[in-house]
Amino acid sequence: MGFFFSKRCQVSVEMIIILAAVVALVLLLVSQLQKTGAEGAKKIGQKADDLFEKIDDIK
């Protein structure tokens, strides 16, 4: 019985390690996407400001 219990524990530990690695990768991806989104929003804001300045110059 001890043999089967140790095998089950081994599988559980391996699954926990794999799950932790997957969670770490997801967090890294989310962090990168947030950074990219913030940079994109900043650039869109700059372009919008430039566009409004050009519109003001037309008048």
N, C-alpha and C positions, 0 to 999 in steps of 0.2 A: 504494500500500500504506500510506503514511503517513496518508492520509485516513481509511481504515478503522480504523487503530490509534487515532487521536485520537478517533474517534467512540466506540469501545469504552471508551476511558479516560474519556470524558465520561459515558457511561452508568454506569460503575463508580463514579465520584466521586459522581454524583447518587444512586445506590443506597446508597452509604455514608452520605451525608448523611441520607437518609430513614431508614435503619436506625438511625442515631444518634438521630434525633428520636424514633423509636418506642421505643427503649430508654430514653431520658430520660423519656418519658411513663409507661412501665411502672414505672420506679423511683419516680417521683412518686406513682403510684397505690398501689404497695406500701407506700411510706412513710406515706401517708395512712391506708391500711387498718390498718397496725400501730398508728398513733396512736389511731385509733378503737377498735381492739380493746383497747388498754391502758386507755383511758378507760371502756369498757364493763365490763371486768373489775373496775376500781376501784369502779364504781357497784354492780355485783352484789355485791361484797364488803361494801360499806356496807349494802346492803339485807339481806344475810344476817346481819350483825351486829345490825341493828335487829330483825330477826325473832327471833333467839335471845334478845335482851334482853326482848322481849315475852313469849316463851315462859317465861322465867325469872320474869317478873312474875306469870304465871298461877299458878305453883306456890306 
